[in-house]
């Protein structure tokens, strides 16, 4: 490796991705082993853990269900854990304060909010179309306080559950809270988004392997493309993480819709 290439590499960013991959892929291998010992598919165990539905498989597990749940949280939060470690290492208390500032920076343009809530808007459009083309469907819609609470706070698919315990908070603190600002110090926003998009997409591979090839390719391409949207929102909001968290949560929570 030539000195010029060595100088162009941001080693904290390299360490960030290495740590995130090691955490997520290492934990996934452990979960696969636990599932194999229990005689169930790893995907089934992951779904059960994410939804806290262990009743039918708890007796088959060789470890506590709560340990399995904890492992899935480490897997989901690998990017944010890695980001927090590297921020603390590189920037110390100042870096962590800057990250907190990005989490509470909510004053930015309305167009950014519009893009951040685009998945929610698309869902609203689909609802309007469905209601307009299906007479009587409103009679089947549950708008009770209990149903609304389930949409927001339900352990299985509540929007706030997705925001705080799954991908959004589990990935954005690292990807956009650490990696993106550092990469943009050395590269253009397009190049930075491309680098993050590549490693973000490939990071999901262990949980995609049981899918058919077409759906794997589509997922990887969508994740890669979304990186450009997240980068635009980050820059247009002055470095806030809120737009990315909102977009990520509403886009990921398809089970609610």
Backbone as JSON, one array per atom type, in Angstrom:
{
  "sequence": "XXXXXXXXXXXXXXXXXXXXXXXXXXXXXXXXXXXXXXXXXXXXXXXXXXXXXXXXXXXXXXXXXXXXXXXXXXXXXXXXXXXXXXXXXXXXXXXXXXXXXXXXXXXXXXXXXXXXXXXXXXXXXXXXXXXXXXXXXXXXXXXXXXXXXXXXXXXXXXXXXXXXXXXXXXXXXXXXXXXXXXXXXXXXXXXXXXXXXXXXXXXXXXXXXXXXXXXXXXXXXXXXXXXXXXXXXXXXXXXXXXXXXXXXXXXXXXXXX",
  "N": [[0.84, -1.19, 0.0], [0.68, 2.12, -0.97], [2.1, 5.21, 0.34], [0.41, 7.43, -0.23], [-2.12, 6.28, -0.67], [-2.48, 5.14, 1.83], [-2.67, 7.41, 3.41], [-5.07, 8.41, 2.48], [-7.0, 6.81, 3.52], [-9.39, 6.6, 6.03], [-8.84, 5.51, 9.01], [-10.27, 5.21, 11.51], [-12.91, 5.06, 10.49], [-12.74, 2.71, 9.0], [-12.27, 0.9, 11.09], [-14.69, 1.23, 12.39], [-16.6, 0.04, 10.61], [-15.55, -2.57, 10.54], [-15.87, -3.39, 13.22], [-18.66, -3.23, 13.48], [-19.53, -5.15, 11.61], [-18.32, -7.43, 12.69], [-19.61, -7.67, 15.18], [-22.39, -7.95, 14.41], [-22.42, -10.1, 12.5], [-21.05, -12.06, 13.92], [-22.71, -12.46, 16.18], [-24.95, -13.36, 14.81], [-24.11, -15.86, 13.85], [-23.93, -17.21, 16.27], [-26.63, -17.19, 17.02], [-27.68, -18.77, 14.98], [-26.52, -21.2, 15.66], [-27.75, -21.7, 18.14], [-30.4, -21.93, 17.27], [-30.15, -24.18, 15.63], [-29.5, -26.19, 17.52], [-31.91, -26.24, 18.82], [-33.52, -27.25, 16.92], [-34.9, -25.68, 15.08], [-35.59, -23.22, 12.5], [-33.26, -20.59, 11.87], [-34.29, -18.11, 11.06], [-36.89, -18.26, 12.02], [-36.41, -18.24, 14.77], [-35.29, -15.7, 15.06], [-37.46, -14.07, 14.36], [-39.26, -14.77, 16.37], [-37.85, -13.82, 18.59], [-37.66, -11.04, 18.06], [-40.33, -10.33, 18.22], [-40.94, -11.05, 20.74], [-42.11, -13.57, 21.26], [-41.94, -16.36, 22.54], [-43.26, -18.56, 23.47], [-43.96, -21.01, 22.18], [-41.54, -22.18, 21.63], [-39.78, -22.0, 23.71], [-39.2, -24.15, 25.46], [-37.57, -25.72, 23.91], [-35.2, -24.4, 23.61], [-31.72, -24.06, 24.37], [-30.73, -22.08, 25.88], [-31.55, -19.14, 27.81], [-34.56, -17.5, 26.78], [-34.5, -14.73, 26.99], [-31.81, -14.19, 26.76], [-31.45, -14.8, 24.08], [-33.07, -12.8, 22.98], [-31.6, -10.55, 23.85], [-29.25, -10.95, 22.38], [-30.21, -10.57, 19.77], [-30.73, -7.86, 19.92], [-28.17, -6.8, 20.19], [-27.21, -7.54, 17.69], [-28.92, -6.03, 15.98], [-28.22, -3.48, 16.82], [-25.61, -3.15, 16.12], [-24.26, -1.32, 14.38], [-24.73, 1.14, 15.68], [-23.64, 0.67, 18.22], [-20.97, 0.27, 17.49], [-20.52, 2.8, 16.37], [-20.8, 4.49, 18.63], [-18.68, 3.58, 20.2], [-16.47, 4.29, 18.58], [-16.85, 7.05, 18.33], [-16.53, 7.85, 20.99], [-13.88, 7.05, 21.31], [-12.46, 8.54, 19.36], [-13.42, 11.19, 19.57], [-14.07, 11.62, 22.23], [-15.69, 13.04, 25.13], [-16.54, 15.39, 23.94], [-17.17, 14.57, 21.33], [-19.3, 12.82, 21.86], [-21.14, 14.61, 22.89], [-21.6, 16.12, 20.64], [-22.86, 14.21, 19.06], [-25.22, 13.85, 20.55], [-26.29, 16.38, 20.15], [-26.95, 16.2, 17.46], [-29.05, 14.43, 17.65], [-31.1, 15.86, 18.82], [-31.58, 17.97, 17.21], [-33.96, 19.55, 15.74], [-34.92, 21.63, 14.25], [-35.31, 22.3, 11.13], [-35.76, 22.54, 7.54], [-39.12, 22.36, 6.16], [-39.38, 20.77, 3.77], [-37.51, 18.72, 4.25], [-38.64, 17.34, 6.38], [-40.88, 16.43, 4.99], [-39.76, 14.57, 3.19], [-38.65, 12.82, 5.05], [-40.9, 11.72, 6.19], [-42.01, 10.42, 4.09], [-42.48, 7.57, 3.6], [-44.67, 7.19, 5.33], [-46.5, 8.93, 4.18], [-46.9, 7.69, 1.71], [-48.13, 5.37, 2.57], [-50.5, 6.49, 3.54], [-51.64, 7.38, 1.14], [-52.08, 4.92, -0.1], [-54.01, 3.91, 1.6], [-56.15, 5.67, 1.16], [-56.67, 5.1, -1.54], [-57.38, 2.41, -1.33], [-59.68, 2.55, 0.3], [-61.31, 4.05, -1.38], [-61.76, 2.32, -3.47], [-62.88, 0.06, -2.42], [-65.77, -0.66, -1.27], [-67.29, -0.31, 1.87], [-65.12, -1.09, 3.36], [-64.23, 0.48, 5.44], [-65.73, -0.23, 7.58], [-64.44, -2.35, 8.67], [-62.19, -1.41, 9.86], [-60.28, -0.86, 12.72], [-60.37, 1.63, 14.94], [-60.1, 2.06, 17.58], [-59.05, 3.21, 20.89], [-57.32, 1.27, 21.97], [-56.35, -0.06, 19.7], [-54.97, 1.99, 18.45], [-53.02, 2.51, 20.37], [-51.63, 0.12, 20.15], [-50.51, 0.35, 17.6], [-48.71, 2.4, 18.02], [-47.23, 1.68, 20.35], [-47.06, -1.08, 20.54], [-45.51, -4.19, 21.37], [-44.84, -5.94, 19.36], [-45.05, -4.67, 16.83], [-45.12, -1.92, 17.1], [-44.79, 1.53, 16.24], [-43.06, 3.21, 17.72], [-41.61, 1.28, 19.0], [-40.18, 0.19, 16.88], [-38.65, 2.45, 16.3], [-37.01, 2.89, 18.59], [-35.96, 0.41, 19.47], [-35.09, -1.12, 17.39], [-33.93, -1.23, 13.97], [-33.78, 1.7, 13.25], [-32.76, 3.4, 15.53], [-30.8, 1.63, 16.12], [-29.02, 1.63, 14.02], [-28.62, 4.21, 12.91], [-27.17, 5.95, 14.63], [-24.57, 5.17, 14.28], [-24.11, 4.93, 11.43], [-24.99, 7.4, 10.22], [-24.43, 9.09, 12.3], [-21.74, 8.83, 12.89], [-20.08, 7.64, 10.74], [-20.86, 8.93, 8.27], [-20.41, 11.85, 8.61], [-17.59, 11.79, 8.92], [-16.68, 10.55, 6.55], [-17.49, 12.45, 4.7], [-15.71, 14.45, 5.16], [-13.56, 13.78, 3.66], [-14.5, 12.97, 1.22], [-16.87, 13.51, -1.47], [-20.43, 14.18, -0.97], [-21.88, 12.34, -2.55], [-20.01, 10.27, -3.02], [-19.5, 9.5, -0.37], [-22.04, 8.63, 0.39], [-22.25, 6.46, -1.34], [-20.25, 4.72, -0.42], [-21.14, 4.15, 2.21], [-23.65, 3.1, 1.54], [-22.96, 0.74, 0.2], [-21.62, -0.84, 2.19], [-23.57, -0.85, 4.14], [-25.71, -2.17, 2.89], [-24.59, -4.75, 2.31], [-24.07, -5.6, 4.87], [-26.44, -6.67, 5.8], [-26.57, -9.22, 4.78], [-26.35, -11.85, 6.16], [-28.94, -12.3, 7.26], [-30.44, -12.52, 5.05], [-29.94, -14.72, 3.53], [-31.59, -16.95, 3.28], [-33.54, -16.22, 1.56], [-35.0, -15.92, -1.77], [-32.91, -15.48, -4.72], [-33.64, -13.2, -6.27], [-35.14, -11.52, -4.53], [-33.16, -10.99, -2.66], [-31.29, -9.5, -4.17], [-32.9, -7.31, -4.85], [-33.42, -6.24, -2.31], [-30.8, -5.5, -1.51], [-30.19, -3.57, -3.46], [-32.16, -1.65, -2.95], [-31.5, -0.86, -0.31], [-28.95, 0.18, -0.8], [-29.61, 2.33, -2.51], [-31.23, 3.87, -0.84], [-29.34, 5.0, 0.81], [-28.45, 7.33, -0.41], [-30.66, 8.99, -0.15], [-30.8, 9.22, 2.64], [-28.38, 10.51, 3.1], [-28.79, 12.96, 1.78], [-30.9, 14.0, 3.37], [-29.57, 14.22, 5.82], [-27.59, 16.17, 5.28], [-29.19, 18.31, 4.34], [-30.58, 18.96, 6.61], [-28.78, 20.1, 8.26], [-27.11, 18.3, 9.51], [-28.66, 16.8, 11.25], [-29.97, 13.91, 12.95], [-32.57, 13.22, 13.13], [-34.33, 13.26, 10.77], [-33.43, 10.95, 9.36], [-33.93, 8.96, 11.28], [-36.74, 9.08, 11.45], [-37.52, 8.45, 8.78], [-36.38, 5.93, 8.53], [-37.7, 4.5, 10.57], [-40.44, 4.62, 9.81], [-40.32, 3.47, 7.31], [-39.32, 0.94, 7.86], [-41.29, -0.19, 9.42], [-43.24, -1.85, 8.18], [-44.83, -3.91, 8.98], [-46.75, -2.84, 10.61], [-48.4, -1.56, 8.88]],
  "CA": [[0.0, 0.0, 0.0], [1.5, 3.31, -1.09], [1.82, 6.21, 1.38], [-0.73, 8.28, -0.58], [-3.34, 5.52, -0.42], [-2.6, 4.98, 3.27], [-3.13, 8.68, 3.96], [-6.44, 8.66, 2.05], [-7.9, 5.93, 4.26], [-9.73, 7.04, 7.38], [-8.8, 4.25, 9.76], [-11.41, 5.07, 12.43], [-14.08, 4.6, 9.75], [-12.5, 1.29, 8.71], [-12.5, 0.17, 12.34], [-16.13, 1.28, 12.65], [-17.27, -0.99, 9.83], [-15.07, -3.88, 10.97], [-16.5, -3.73, 14.49], [-20.09, -3.45, 13.25], [-19.69, -6.45, 10.94], [-17.94, -8.48, 13.63], [-20.7, -7.81, 16.16], [-23.63, -8.45, 13.82], [-22.25, -11.42, 11.9], [-20.67, -12.99, 14.97], [-23.92, -12.78, 16.94], [-25.83, -14.15, 13.95], [-23.62, -17.24, 13.86], [-24.31, -17.77, 17.56], [-28.07, -17.42, 16.97], [-27.87, -19.92, 14.1], [-26.16, -22.39, 16.43], [-28.82, -21.91, 19.13], [-31.56, -22.42, 16.53], [-29.85, -25.54, 15.18], [-29.62, -27.06, 18.68], [-33.33, -26.33, 19.17], [-34.22, -27.89, 15.82], [-35.76, -24.73, 14.38], [-34.9, -22.35, 11.56], [-32.74, -19.37, 12.47], [-35.22, -17.02, 10.78], [-38.02, -18.4, 12.95], [-35.95, -17.81, 16.08], [-35.14, -14.25, 15.0], [-38.8, -13.47, 14.38], [-39.8, -14.98, 17.71], [-37.14, -12.93, 19.51], [-38.02, -9.65, 17.8], [-41.72, -10.14, 18.63], [-41.08, -11.55, 22.11], [-43.06, -14.67, 21.22], [-41.14, -17.55, 22.77], [-44.07, -19.59, 24.15], [-43.98, -22.3, 21.49], [-40.19, -22.72, 21.41], [-38.93, -21.79, 24.89], [-38.76, -25.44, 26.02], [-36.58, -26.33, 23.02], [-33.97, -23.61, 23.61], [-30.7, -24.45, 25.33], [-30.38, -20.87, 26.64], [-32.72, -18.33, 28.17], [-35.12, -16.69, 25.7], [-34.07, -13.34, 27.13], [-30.47, -14.1, 26.19], [-31.64, -14.73, 22.64], [-33.55, -11.45, 22.68], [-30.48, -9.64, 24.01], [-28.34, -11.13, 21.24], [-30.79, -9.92, 18.58], [-30.57, -6.4, 20.06], [-26.77, -6.51, 19.84], [-27.13, -7.65, 16.24], [-29.58, -4.88, 15.38], [-27.57, -2.24, 17.24], [-24.16, -3.26, 15.87], [-23.74, -0.07, 13.82], [-24.76, 2.21, 16.68], [-22.65, 0.33, 19.23], [-19.67, 0.57, 16.89], [-20.4, 4.25, 16.25], [-20.58, 5.08, 19.96], [-17.31, 3.24, 20.61], [-15.51, 5.08, 17.8], [-17.01, 8.46, 18.69], [-15.89, 8.02, 22.29], [-12.44, 6.88, 21.14], [-11.88, 9.61, 18.54], [-13.82, 12.53, 19.99], [-14.27, 11.72, 23.67], [-16.93, 13.66, 25.59], [-16.95, 16.37, 22.93], [-17.8, 13.84, 20.24], [-20.59, 12.31, 22.32], [-22.04, 15.76, 22.98], [-21.98, 16.47, 19.27], [-23.85, 13.21, 18.64], [-26.47, 14.21, 21.21], [-26.81, 17.55, 19.46], [-27.58, 15.74, 16.21], [-30.29, 13.73, 17.98], [-32.14, 16.8, 19.27], [-31.64, 19.08, 16.24], [-35.24, 19.34, 15.04], [-35.27, 22.81, 13.46], [-34.81, 22.29, 9.75], [-36.8, 22.88, 6.59], [-40.28, 21.5, 5.98], [-39.14, 19.74, 2.74], [-36.8, 17.58, 4.82], [-39.66, 16.58, 7.1], [-41.73, 15.77, 4.0], [-39.05, 13.39, 2.71], [-38.49, 11.91, 6.18], [-42.17, 11.04, 6.43], [-42.52, 9.93, 2.81], [-43.13, 6.24, 3.7], [-45.96, 7.36, 5.97], [-47.38, 9.55, 3.19], [-47.26, 6.66, 0.72], [-49.13, 4.52, 3.21], [-51.76, 7.23, 3.57], [-52.19, 7.34, -0.21], [-52.58, 3.57, -0.35], [-55.24, 3.77, 2.37], [-57.19, 6.41, 0.44], [-57.01, 4.33, -2.75], [-58.08, 1.18, -0.9], [-61.02, 2.93, 0.76], [-62.09, 4.53, -2.52], [-62.06, 1.23, -4.4], [-63.47, -1.08, -1.72], [-66.92, -0.18, -0.49], [-67.54, -0.97, 3.15], [-63.89, -1.51, 4.05], [-64.06, 1.26, 6.66], [-66.42, -0.93, 8.67], [-63.53, -3.36, 9.23], [-61.03, -0.73, 10.42], [-60.35, -0.68, 14.17], [-59.78, 2.9, 15.36], [-60.27, 2.16, 19.04], [-57.82, 3.62, 21.59], [-56.42, 0.13, 22.1], [-55.7, -0.32, 18.41], [-54.01, 3.09, 18.22], [-51.88, 2.26, 21.27], [-50.85, -0.99, 19.6], [-49.76, 0.86, 16.46], [-47.62, 3.24, 18.51], [-46.41, 1.13, 21.42], [-47.11, -2.53, 20.56], [-44.21, -4.84, 21.44], [-44.56, -6.68, 18.14], [-44.88, -3.85, 15.63], [-45.38, -0.51, 17.37], [-43.89, 2.45, 15.56], [-42.02, 3.66, 18.65], [-40.75, 0.12, 19.24], [-39.25, 0.16, 15.75], [-37.75, 3.59, 16.37], [-36.05, 2.87, 19.69], [-35.38, -0.89, 19.8], [-34.7, -1.86, 16.19], [-33.01, -0.64, 13.02], [-33.51, 3.15, 13.23], [-31.8, 3.79, 16.57], [-29.72, 0.64, 16.13], [-28.08, 1.83, 12.91], [-28.37, 5.6, 12.53], [-26.15, 6.6, 15.45], [-23.27, 4.86, 13.71], [-23.99, 5.21, 9.99], [-25.06, 8.83, 9.96], [-23.88, 9.85, 13.42], [-20.27, 8.76, 12.89], [-19.41, 7.37, 9.46], [-21.14, 9.92, 7.22], [-19.63, 13.09, 8.77], [-16.15, 11.56, 8.7], [-16.44, 10.3, 5.14], [-17.68, 13.69, 3.94], [-14.52, 15.28, 5.34], [-12.57, 13.35, 2.67], [-15.15, 12.64, -0.04], [-18.11, 14.21, -1.79], [-21.61, 13.49, -0.42], [-22.22, 11.19, -3.4], [-19.06, 9.18, -2.74], [-19.73, 9.05, 1.0], [-23.29, 7.85, 0.38], [-21.99, 5.2, -2.04], [-19.47, 3.85, 0.48], [-22.03, 3.69, 3.27], [-24.68, 2.27, 0.94], [-22.4, -0.58, -0.1], [-21.38, -1.61, 3.41], [-24.86, -0.98, 4.83], [-26.48, -3.22, 2.21], [-23.95, -6.06, 2.49], [-24.15, -5.95, 6.29], [-27.67, -7.43, 6.01], [-26.53, -10.51, 4.07], [-26.64, -13.07, 6.94], [-30.38, -12.51, 7.48], [-31.09, -12.59, 3.74], [-29.46, -15.87, 2.77], [-32.66, -17.93, 3.03], [-34.49, -15.69, 0.58], [-34.66, -16.22, -3.16], [-31.9, -14.54, -5.23], [-34.21, -11.93, -6.76], [-35.47, -10.66, -3.4], [-31.89, -10.54, -2.07], [-30.75, -8.44, -5.02], [-33.77, -6.13, -4.7], [-33.17, -5.66, -0.99], [-29.49, -4.85, -1.51], [-30.26, -2.37, -4.3], [-32.97, -0.66, -2.24], [-30.69, -0.35, 0.8], [-27.89, 1.01, -1.38], [-30.22, 3.55, -3.02], [-31.69, 4.66, 0.29], [-28.22, 5.72, 1.4], [-28.4, 8.68, -1.0], [-31.74, 9.76, 0.47], [-30.39, 9.52, 4.01], [-27.3, 11.5, 3.04], [-29.41, 14.26, 1.46], [-31.62, 14.48, 4.55], [-28.58, 14.6, 6.83], [-26.97, 17.44, 4.9], [-30.21, 19.35, 4.23], [-31.05, 19.31, 7.95], [-27.66, 20.61, 9.04], [-26.47, 17.23, 10.28], [-29.57, 16.19, 12.22], [-30.28, 12.5, 12.78], [-34.02, 13.02, 13.23], [-34.96, 12.82, 9.51], [-33.09, 9.56, 9.08], [-34.64, 8.1, 12.22], [-38.15, 9.04, 11.06], [-37.64, 7.71, 7.53], [-36.01, 4.54, 8.8], [-38.74, 3.87, 11.38], [-41.69, 4.45, 9.06], [-40.07, 2.56, 6.19], [-39.1, -0.4, 8.38], [-42.44, -0.7, 10.17], [-44.27, -2.27, 7.23], [-45.74, -4.85, 9.63], [-47.86, -2.08, 11.17], [-49.33, -1.18, 7.81]],
  "C": [[0.88, 1.25, 0.0], [1.15, 4.3, 0.01], [0.61, 7.07, 1.07], [-2.05, 7.57, -0.33], [-3.57, 5.37, 1.08], [-3.12, 6.26, 3.91], [-4.59, 8.94, 3.61], [-7.46, 7.82, 2.8], [-8.13, 6.5, 5.65], [-9.86, 5.81, 8.26], [-9.88, 4.14, 10.83], [-12.68, 4.61, 11.73], [-13.95, 3.13, 9.38], [-12.77, 0.45, 9.95], [-13.98, 0.14, 12.69], [-16.86, 0.17, 11.9], [-16.84, -2.39, 10.25], [-15.76, -4.32, 12.26], [-17.99, -4.02, 14.31], [-20.34, -4.8, 12.6], [-19.37, -7.59, 11.9], [-19.04, -8.75, 14.64], [-21.91, -8.5, 15.53], [-23.47, -9.86, 13.28], [-21.85, -12.46, 12.94], [-21.87, -13.43, 15.8], [-24.85, -13.65, 16.1], [-25.4, -15.61, 13.91], [-24.0, -17.94, 15.17], [-25.8, -18.09, 17.58], [-28.39, -18.63, 16.09], [-27.57, -21.21, 14.85], [-27.25, -22.71, 17.47], [-30.06, -22.49, 18.44], [-31.36, -23.86, 16.09], [-29.99, -26.53, 16.33], [-31.07, -27.27, 19.08], [-34.15, -26.99, 18.07], [-35.2, -26.99, 15.09], [-34.92, -23.9, 13.43], [-34.42, -21.08, 12.27], [-33.68, -18.19, 12.25], [-36.41, -17.05, 11.73], [-37.64, -17.93, 14.35], [-35.8, -16.3, 16.13], [-36.49, -13.55, 15.08], [-39.42, -13.6, 15.77], [-39.17, -14.02, 18.71], [-37.57, -11.48, 19.31], [-39.43, -9.34, 18.28], [-42.0, -10.6, 20.04], [-42.14, -12.65, 22.2], [-42.31, -16.0, 21.32], [-41.97, -18.74, 23.28], [-43.94, -20.96, 23.5], [-42.59, -22.93, 21.35], [-39.31, -22.65, 22.64], [-38.37, -23.1, 25.44], [-37.68, -26.1, 25.17], [-35.23, -25.61, 23.06], [-33.01, -24.08, 24.7], [-30.24, -23.28, 26.19], [-31.67, -20.12, 26.96], [-33.24, -17.56, 26.96], [-34.68, -15.22, 25.77], [-32.63, -13.15, 26.66], [-30.56, -14.0, 24.67], [-32.11, -13.33, 22.24], [-32.41, -10.43, 22.79], [-29.49, -9.74, 22.86], [-28.89, -10.46, 19.98], [-30.68, -8.41, 18.69], [-29.13, -6.0, 19.76], [-26.6, -6.54, 18.33], [-27.73, -6.42, 15.56], [-28.86, -3.57, 15.67], [-26.06, -2.24, 16.95], [-23.57, -1.96, 15.33], [-23.69, 1.03, 14.87], [-23.77, 1.94, 17.81], [-21.25, 0.68, 18.72], [-19.46, 2.07, 16.79], [-20.12, 4.91, 17.58], [-19.16, 4.8, 20.44], [-16.31, 4.13, 19.89], [-15.63, 6.56, 18.1], [-16.32, 8.74, 20.02], [-14.38, 7.94, 22.17], [-11.82, 8.08, 20.43], [-12.18, 10.99, 19.12], [-14.05, 12.71, 21.47], [-15.63, 12.33, 24.01], [-17.44, 14.66, 24.57], [-17.68, 15.7, 21.78], [-19.18, 13.32, 20.63], [-21.6, 13.45, 22.47], [-22.51, 16.19, 21.59], [-23.02, 15.49, 18.73], [-25.21, 13.52, 19.27], [-27.12, 15.42, 20.54], [-27.48, 17.18, 18.15], [-28.92, 15.06, 16.48], [-31.43, 14.67, 18.37], [-32.27, 18.0, 18.33], [-32.87, 18.9, 15.36], [-35.63, 20.53, 14.17], [-34.57, 22.76, 12.1], [-36.02, 22.41, 8.83], [-37.93, 21.86, 6.48], [-40.06, 20.45, 4.88], [-38.41, 18.52, 3.28], [-37.77, 16.71, 5.62], [-40.55, 15.81, 6.13], [-41.07, 14.49, 3.49], [-38.92, 12.36, 3.84], [-39.76, 11.11, 6.45], [-42.8, 10.5, 5.15], [-43.12, 8.53, 2.9], [-44.51, 6.32, 4.33], [-46.97, 7.96, 4.99], [-47.82, 8.54, 2.13], [-48.28, 5.68, 1.29], [-50.49, 5.2, 3.23], [-52.44, 7.21, 2.2], [-52.78, 5.97, -0.5], [-53.88, 3.33, 0.4], [-56.39, 4.45, 1.64], [-57.64, 5.63, -0.79], [-57.81, 3.09, -2.38], [-59.51, 1.49, -0.47], [-61.91, 3.32, -0.42], [-62.51, 3.4, -3.45], [-62.68, 0.01, -3.75], [-64.58, -0.58, -0.8], [-67.1, -1.01, 0.78], [-66.3, -1.36, 3.92], [-63.68, -0.75, 5.36], [-64.71, 0.58, 7.85], [-65.52, -1.96, 9.35], [-62.32, -2.74, 9.92], [-61.24, -0.48, 11.92], [-59.62, 0.6, 14.55], [-59.96, 3.13, 16.85], [-58.96, 2.62, 19.68], [-56.82, 2.49, 21.74], [-55.67, -0.17, 20.83], [-54.65, 0.75, 18.12], [-52.79, 2.92, 19.11], [-51.0, 1.14, 20.73], [-49.99, -0.54, 18.43], [-48.55, 1.66, 16.93], [-46.68, 2.51, 19.45], [-46.36, -0.4, 21.45], [-45.73, -3.16, 20.53], [-43.83, -5.53, 20.14], [-44.28, -5.76, 16.95], [-45.18, -2.38, 15.86], [-44.34, 0.39, 16.74], [-42.75, 2.9, 16.47], [-41.08, 2.52, 19.03], [-39.72, 0.02, 18.12], [-38.21, 1.27, 15.86], [-36.64, 3.37, 17.4], [-35.39, 1.51, 19.94], [-34.94, -1.68, 18.57], [-33.84, -1.0, 15.28], [-32.75, 0.85, 13.13], [-32.47, 3.58, 14.26], [-30.61, 2.84, 16.58], [-28.68, 0.86, 15.06], [-27.68, 3.28, 12.7], [-27.3, 6.3, 13.36], [-24.75, 6.34, 14.89], [-23.12, 5.3, 12.27], [-23.99, 6.7, 9.68], [-24.52, 9.67, 11.11], [-22.37, 9.87, 13.46], [-19.69, 8.67, 11.49], [-19.63, 8.48, 8.43], [-20.38, 11.23, 7.41], [-18.14, 12.9, 8.49], [-15.85, 11.35, 7.22], [-16.58, 11.58, 4.31], [-16.56, 14.7, 4.18], [-13.47, 14.98, 4.26], [-13.18, 13.14, 1.29], [-16.38, 13.52, -0.26], [-19.29, 13.49, -1.13], [-22.0, 12.26, -1.23], [-21.31, 10.0, -3.1], [-19.27, 8.63, -1.34], [-20.98, 8.18, 1.08], [-23.08, 6.5, -0.3], [-21.24, 4.22, -1.14], [-20.37, 3.28, 1.57], [-23.09, 2.76, 2.71], [-24.2, 0.85, 0.68], [-22.26, -1.42, 1.17], [-22.65, -1.79, 4.24], [-25.68, -2.12, 4.21], [-25.89, -4.61, 2.5], [-24.0, -6.53, 3.93], [-25.37, -6.82, 6.59], [-27.62, -8.86, 5.47], [-26.87, -11.73, 4.95], [-28.13, -13.34, 7.13], [-31.15, -12.6, 6.17], [-30.86, -13.92, 3.03], [-30.54, -16.9, 2.47], [-33.7, -17.44, 2.04], [-34.08, -16.12, -0.83], [-33.72, -15.15, -3.7], [-32.46, -13.19, -5.66], [-34.51, -11.0, -5.6], [-34.21, -10.17, -2.68], [-31.32, -9.37, -2.85], [-31.57, -7.17, -4.87], [-33.52, -5.45, -3.37], [-31.85, -4.89, -0.97], [-29.51, -3.55, -2.32], [-31.07, -1.27, -3.61], [-32.18, -0.03, -1.1], [-29.59, 0.58, 0.28], [-28.45, 2.34, -1.85], [-30.67, 4.46, -1.89], [-30.57, 5.47, 0.92], [-28.11, 7.14, 0.85], [-29.49, 9.56, -0.4], [-31.36, 10.16, 1.89], [-29.3, 10.59, 4.03], [-27.86, 12.88, 2.72], [-30.13, 14.82, 2.67], [-30.66, 14.95, 5.63], [-27.99, 15.97, 6.51], [-27.98, 18.58, 4.85], [-30.72, 19.8, 5.59], [-29.94, 19.85, 8.83], [-27.02, 19.57, 9.92], [-27.35, 16.6, 11.33], [-29.78, 14.71, 11.91], [-31.78, 12.23, 12.78], [-34.65, 12.61, 11.9], [-34.67, 11.37, 9.18], [-33.81, 8.59, 10.0], [-36.12, 7.96, 11.83], [-38.35, 8.21, 9.8], [-37.41, 6.23, 7.77], [-37.12, 3.82, 9.56], [-40.0, 3.62, 10.57], [-41.51, 3.51, 7.87], [-39.93, 1.12, 6.68], [-40.34, -1.03, 8.99], [-43.57, -1.14, 9.27], [-45.26, -3.25, 7.87], [-46.94, -4.14, 10.25], [-48.91, -1.88, 10.08], [-49.9, -2.42, 7.14]]
}
